[in-house]
Amino acid sequence: MEPQSAVTTCYRHPKVESHVRCTRCDRYICPDCMREAAVGHQCVECVKEGARSIRQARTAFGGRITTAPVLTCLLIGLNVLVYLGELVRPAIVDRFAMLGAGLRGPDGQHYLWEYPYPSVLHAEGVVGGEWERLLTGTFLHLPPTEGTFGILHIMMNMVSLWNIGRVVESQLGRVRYLALYLLSALGGSVLVLLIDPAAQTVGASGAIFGLGAAYYVMARRLGADMSTVNRFMAGLLLWLLISAGLTSWQGHLGGLLAGGLVTLAYAYVPRGPRRGLLHAAVCAGLLVLLVLLAVGKVTQLT
């Protein structure tokens, strides 16, 4: 009768001889499966299990720490992609730009809003049920040969988004950052609807002004040197005034107010296990408020 073999093998690679055990699960592991531990070695599965049990580091505002501005790059890429679509098919701007209330004739011509309106015309814009314009307009920009700025419109916005967005994203984390961006964009569109519903507007400026407000609030919360931050904020407000005659100041101001409100909640809600839930509640509350304001204005117009 032959004696049983005393050779031990790796639990993941049965054909590989091994004499080292995982210090956590006590299974045999080969050199390919070994991971350095504080004492001895651990297997791949135990290392993954241990990583899941470690509490993830968070920023001062509750977001996950990010090492790269992935979301900012995606937003810039989306804006540029949409802009290329505009160049190929200019009708995209006419259909998806932010417009509160307008009329279109059977010949495709646009007319100022009036109510009631002749039966040969039909409503277009938010009052015509095109609610998506409240957000789609914020991803569109002026065609190269139109308006005061032309192609400079998207260039200035994307440079601003890169400079401000990556800083804000690193502090808020991607989920809070995306909520801030979209609510700022929506806030700008809703203020346009409330004050100047007949205006057709495009651009990411409202969202960028919201990020600017967030940058200011975060700097104050973190105790940063406010001299540089104050100069930045003064420049942002000065641009809001200067550009009032050239661009939609309503969109800028709406984004600024919405972004500031959201970031105040991010910054000053007390820390604790419910902080994330409270942040979500504030964002949801602002979303409901903006929707109610938009519905109320549409009801008034019709």
VENCORZI-V695558 format. One record per pair of residues at least 24 apart in sequence whose ideal C-beta (glycine too) atoms are under 10 Angstrom apart, sorted by the first residue. I is the first residue (numbers start at 1). GAP is how many residues later the second one is. If there is no record, write none. Layout:
# VENCORZI-V695558
I|GAP ; I|GAP
This chain:
# VENCORZI-V695558
10|24 ; 10|33 ; 11|32 ; 11|34 ; 12|31 ; 12|32 ; 12|33 ; 22|24 ; 22|25 ; 24|25 ; 24|26 ; 25|24 ; 58|115 ; 58|213 ; 58|217 ; 58|218 ; 59|111 ; 59|112 ; 59|113 ; 59|114 ; 59|117 ; 59|159 ; 59|163 ; 59|207 ; 60|111 ; 60|112 ; 60|158 ; 60|161 ; 60|162 ; 60|206 ; 60|207 ; 60|211 ; 61|107 ; 61|110 ; 61|111 ; 61|112 ; 61|115 ; 61|116 ; 61|153 ; 61|156 ; 61|157 ; 61|160 ; 61|161 ; 61|202 ; 61|204 ; 61|205 ; 61|206 ; 61|207 ; 61|208 ; 61|210 ; 61|214 ; 61|218 ; 62|109 ; 62|110 ; 62|111 ; 62|113 ; 62|114 ; 62|204 ; 62|205 ; 62|207 ; 62|209 ; 62|210 ; 62|213 ; 62|214 ; 62|216 ; 62|217 ; 63|105 ; 63|106 ; 63|107 ; 63|108 ; 63|109 ; 63|110 ; 63|111 ; 63|112 ; 63|113 ; 63|114 ; 63|203 ; 63|213 ; 63|216 ; 64|108 ; 64|109 ; 64|110 ; 64|111 ; 64|112 ; 65|105 ; 65|106 ; 65|108 ; 66|100 ; 66|103 ; 66|104 ; 66|105 ; 66|106 ; 66|107 ; 66|108 ; 66|111 ; 67|103 ; 68|98 ; 68|101 ; 68|102 ; 69|92 ; 69|93 ; 69|96 ; 69|97 ; 69|98 ; 69|99 ; 69|100 ; 69|101 ; 69|105 ; 69|108 ; 70|96 ; 70|99 ; 70|104 ; 71|94 ; 71|95 ; 71|97 ; 71|98 ; 71|101 ; 71|102 ; 71|103 ; 71|104 ; 71|106 ; 71|107 ; 71|110 ; 72|89 ; 72|90 ; 72|91 ; 72|92 ; 72|93 ; 72|94 ; 72|95 ; 72|96 ; 72|97 ; 72|98 ; 72|102 ; 72|105 ; 72|109 ; 72|139 ; 73|88 ; 73|89 ; 73|92 ; 73|93 ; 73|96 ; 74|100 ; 74|104 ; 75|64 ; 75|83 ; 75|86 ; 75|87 ; 75|90 ; 75|94 ; 75|102 ; 75|103 ; 75|106 ; 75|107 ; 75|129 ; 75|132 ; 76|78 ; 76|81 ; 76|82 ; 76|83 ; 76|85 ; 76|86 ; 76|89 ; 76|90 ; 76|128 ; 77|81 ; 78|61 ; 78|126 ; 79|59 ; 79|60 ; 79|61 ; 79|62 ; 79|75 ; 79|78 ; 79|79 ; 79|82 ; 79|124 ; 79|125 ; 79|128 ; 80|61 ; 80|74 ; 80|78 ; 81|58 ; 82|54 ; 82|57 ; 82|58 ; 82|59 ; 82|72 ; 82|120 ; 83|56 ; 83|57 ; 83|58 ; 83|59 ; 83|60 ; 83|61 ; 83|68 ; 83|70 ; 83|71 ; 83|72 ; 83|75 ; 85|54 ; 85|55 ; 86|54 ; 86|55 ; 86|56 ; 86|57 ; 86|58 ; 86|68 ; 86|116 ; 87|56 ; 87|57 ; 87|64 ; 90|53 ; 90|56 ; 92|44 ; 92|48 ; 93|44 ; 93|47 ; 93|48 ; 93|49 ; 93|50 ; 93|53 ; 93|107 ; 93|109 ; 94|30 ; 94|106 ; 95|29 ; 95|35 ; 95|37 ; 95|38 ; 95|41 ; 95|45 ; 96|34 ; 96|36 ; 96|37 ; 96|39 ; 96|40 ; 96|41 ; 96|43 ; 96|44 ; 96|106 ; 97|28 ; 97|36 ; 97|39 ; 97|40 ; 97|41 ; 97|43 ; 97|44 ; 97|45 ; 97|102 ; 97|103 ; 97|104 ; 97|105 ; 97|106 ; 98|27 ; 98|28 ; 98|32 ; 98|35 ; 98|36 ; 98|37 ; 98|38 ; 98|39 ; 98|40 ; 98|42 ; 98|87 ; 98|90 ; 98|91 ; 98|92 ; 98|94 ; 98|95 ; 98|99 ; 98|101 ; 98|102 ; 98|103 ; 98|104 ; 98|105 ; 98|108 ; 98|150 ; 98|153 ; 99|25 ; 99|26 ; 99|27 ; 99|28 ; 99|29 ; 99|31 ; 99|34 ; 99|35 ; 99|38 ; 99|90 ; 99|93 ; 99|94 ; 99|98 ; 99|99 ; 99|100 ; 99|101 ; 99|102 ; 99|103 ; 100|25 ; 100|26 ; 100|27 ; 100|28 ; 100|30 ; 100|33 ; 100|34 ; 100|89 ; 100|90 ; 100|92 ; 100|93 ; 100|94 ; 100|95 ; 100|96 ; 100|97 ; 100|98 ; 100|99 ; 100|100 ; 100|101 ; 100|194 ; 100|197 ; 100|198 ; 100|201 ; 101|24 ; 101|25 ; 101|26 ; 101|27 ; 101|92 ; 101|95 ; 101|96 ; 101|97 ; 101|98 ; 101|196 ; 101|197 ; 101|200 ; 101|201 ; 102|24 ; 102|25 ; 102|26 ; 102|28 ; 102|95 ; 102|96 ; 102|97 ; 102|98 ; 103|24 ; 103|25 ; 103|95 ; 104|24 ; 110|88 ; 110|90 ; 111|87 ; 112|86 ; 113|84 ; 113|85 ; 113|188 ; 113|189 ; 114|187 ; 115|185 ; 115|186 ; 115|187 ; 116|186 ; 123|178 ; 123|179 ; 125|68 ; 125|72 ; 125|73 ; 125|75 ; 125|173 ; 125|176 ; 126|63 ; 126|64 ; 126|66 ; 126|67 ; 126|71 ; 126|168 ; 126|169 ; 126|171 ; 126|172 ; 126|175 ; 127|66 ; 127|70 ; 127|170 ; 127|171 ; 127|172 ; 127|173 ; 127|174 ; 127|175 ; 128|170 ; 128|174 ; 129|169 ; 131|160 ; 131|163 ; 131|164 ; 131|167 ; 133|56 ; 133|60 ; 133|67 ; 133|68 ; 134|51 ; 134|52 ; 134|53 ; 134|54 ; 134|55 ; 134|56 ; 134|58 ; 134|59 ; 134|156 ; 134|157 ; 134|160 ; 135|47 ; 135|50 ; 135|51 ; 135|54 ; 135|72 ; 136|49 ; 136|53 ; 136|66 ; 137|48 ; 137|51 ; 137|52 ; 137|55 ; 137|63 ; 137|64 ; 137|65 ; 137|66 ; 137|67 ; 137|69 ; 137|111 ; 137|114 ; 138|43 ; 138|44 ; 138|46 ; 138|47 ; 138|48 ; 138|50 ; 138|51 ; 138|63 ; 138|64 ; 138|65 ; 138|66 ; 138|67 ; 138|68 ; 138|69 ; 138|70 ; 138|113 ; 138|117 ; 139|46 ; 139|63 ; 139|64 ; 139|65 ; 139|68 ; 140|61 ; 140|62 ; 140|63 ; 140|64 ; 141|61 ; 141|62 ; 141|63 ; 141|64 ; 142|60 ; 142|61 ; 142|105 ; 143|59 ; 146|56 ; 147|55 ; 147|56 ; 147|99 ; 147|100 ; 148|95 ; 148|97 ; 148|98 ; 148|99 ; 149|54 ; 149|94 ; 149|97 ; 149|98 ; 153|49 ; 153|50 ; 153|51 ; 153|52 ; 153|94 ; 154|48 ; 154|49 ; 154|50 ; 156|47 ; 156|49 ; 156|52 ; 156|83 ; 157|46 ; 157|47 ; 157|48 ; 157|50 ; 157|51 ; 158|46 ; 158|50 ; 159|49 ; 160|44 ; 160|45 ; 160|48 ; 160|49 ; 160|51 ; 160|52 ; 160|76 ; 160|79 ; 161|43 ; 161|44 ; 161|46 ; 161|47 ; 161|50 ; 163|45 ; 163|48 ; 163|52 ; 163|69 ; 164|44 ; 164|45 ; 164|46 ; 164|47 ; 164|48 ; 164|50 ; 164|51 ; 164|68 ; 164|72 ; 165|42 ; 165|43 ; 165|46 ; 165|49 ; 165|50 ; 167|44 ; 167|47 ; 167|48 ; 167|51 ; 167|52 ; 168|42 ; 168|43 ; 168|44 ; 168|45 ; 168|46 ; 168|47 ; 168|50 ; 168|91 ; 168|95 ; 169|42 ; 171|43 ; 171|44 ; 171|47 ; 171|48 ; 171|50 ; 171|51 ; 171|92 ; 171|95 ; 171|96 ; 172|39 ; 172|42 ; 172|46 ; 172|90 ; 172|91 ; 172|94 ; 172|95 ; 172|107 ; 173|93 ; 175|101 ; 175|104 ; 175|105 ; 175|108 ; 176|38 ; 176|86 ; 176|87 ; 176|89 ; 176|90 ; 176|100 ; 176|103 ; 176|104 ; 176|107 ; 177|34 ; 177|37 ; 177|89 ; 179|83 ; 179|87 ; 179|100 ; 179|101 ; 179|103 ; 179|104 ; 179|105 ; 179|107 ; 179|108 ; 180|27 ; 180|30 ; 180|31 ; 180|33 ; 180|34 ; 180|78 ; 180|79 ; 180|81 ; 180|82 ; 180|83 ; 180|86 ; 180|103 ; 181|25 ; 181|26 ; 181|27 ; 181|29 ; 181|30 ; 181|33 ; 181|74 ; 181|78 ; 181|81 ; 182|25 ; 182|28 ; 182|76 ; 182|80 ; 182|101 ; 182|105 ; 183|24 ; 183|27 ; 183|72 ; 183|75 ; 183|76 ; 183|78 ; 183|79 ; 183|99 ; 183|100 ; 183|101 ; 183|103 ; 183|104 ; 183|107 ; 184|24 ; 184|25 ; 184|26 ; 184|27 ; 184|28 ; 184|29 ; 184|30 ; 184|67 ; 184|70 ; 184|71 ; 184|72 ; 184|73 ; 184|74 ; 184|75 ; 184|76 ; 184|77 ; 184|78 ; 184|79 ; 185|24 ; 185|25 ; 185|66 ; 185|69 ; 185|70 ; 185|73 ; 185|74 ; 186|24 ; 186|68 ; 186|69 ; 186|72 ; 186|100 ; 186|101 ; 186|104 ; 186|105 ; 186|108 ; 187|64 ; 187|66 ; 187|67 ; 187|68 ; 187|69 ; 187|70 ; 187|71 ; 187|72 ; 187|73 ; 187|74 ; 187|75 ; 187|99 ; 187|100 ; 187|102 ; 187|103 ; 187|106 ; 188|60 ; 188|62 ; 188|63 ; 188|64 ; 188|65 ; 188|66 ; 188|67 ; 188|68 ; 188|69 ; 188|70 ; 188|71 ; 189|59 ; 189|61 ; 189|62 ; 189|65 ; 189|66 ; 189|101 ; 189|105 ; 190|60 ; 190|61 ; 190|64 ; 190|65 ; 190|68 ; 190|99 ; 190|100 ; 190|101 ; 190|102 ; 190|103 ; 190|104 ; 190|107 ; 191|57 ; 191|58 ; 191|59 ; 191|60 ; 191|61 ; 191|62 ; 191|63 ; 191|64 ; 191|65 ; 191|66 ; 191|67 ; 191|99 ; 191|102 ; 192|56 ; 192|57 ; 192|58 ; 192|59 ; 192|60 ; 192|61 ; 192|62 ; 193|57 ; 193|61 ; 193|97 ; 193|100 ; 193|101 ; 193|104 ; 193|105 ; 193|108 ; 194|56 ; 194|60 ; 194|99 ; 194|100 ; 194|102 ; 194|103 ; 194|106 ; 195|53 ; 195|54 ; 195|55 ; 195|56 ; 195|58 ; 195|59 ; 195|102 ; 196|52 ; 196|53 ; 196|54 ; 196|55 ; 197|100 ; 197|101 ; 197|103 ; 197|104 ; 198|103 ; 199|49 ; 199|51 ; 199|52 ; 200|48 ; 201|46 ; 201|47 ; 201|49 ; 201|50 ; 202|45 ; 202|46 ; 202|49 ; 203|44 ; 203|45 ; 203|48 ; 203|49 ; 204|47 ; 204|51 ; 205|34 ; 205|35 ; 205|38 ; 205|42 ; 205|43 ; 205|44 ; 205|46 ; 205|47 ; 205|50 ; 205|51 ; 206|42 ; 206|44 ; 206|45 ; 206|46 ; 206|47 ; 206|48 ; 206|49 ; 206|50 ; 206|51 ; 206|52 ; 206|53 ; 207|44 ; 207|48 ; 207|51 ; 207|52 ; 208|28 ; 208|44 ; 208|47 ; 208|48 ; 208|51 ; 209|27 ; 209|28 ; 209|30 ; 209|31 ; 209|42 ; 209|43 ; 209|44 ; 209|45 ; 209|46 ; 209|47 ; 209|48 ; 209|49 ; 209|50 ; 209|51 ; 210|42 ; 210|44 ; 210|45 ; 210|46 ; 210|47 ; 210|48 ; 210|49 ; 210|50 ; 210|51 ; 210|52 ; 210|53 ; 211|44 ; 211|45 ; 211|48 ; 211|52 ; 212|24 ; 212|25 ; 212|27 ; 212|28 ; 212|40 ; 212|43 ; 212|44 ; 212|47 ; 212|48 ; 213|42 ; 213|43 ; 213|44 ; 213|45 ; 213|46 ; 213|47 ; 213|48 ; 213|49 ; 213|50 ; 213|51 ; 214|42 ; 214|45 ; 214|46 ; 214|48 ; 214|49 ; 214|50 ; 214|52 ; 214|53 ; 215|44 ; 215|48 ; 216|40 ; 216|43 ; 216|44 ; 216|47 ; 217|42 ; 217|43 ; 217|44 ; 217|45 ; 217|46 ; 217|47 ; 217|48 ; 217|49 ; 217|50 ; 217|51 ; 218|45 ; 218|48 ; 218|49 ; 219|48 ; 220|43 ; 220|44 ; 220|47 ; 220|48 ; 221|42 ; 221|43 ; 221|45 ; 221|46 ; 221|47 ; 222|45 ; 254|36 ; 258|28 ; 258|29 ; 258|31 ; 258|32 ; 261|24 ; 261|25 ; 261|28 ; 262|24
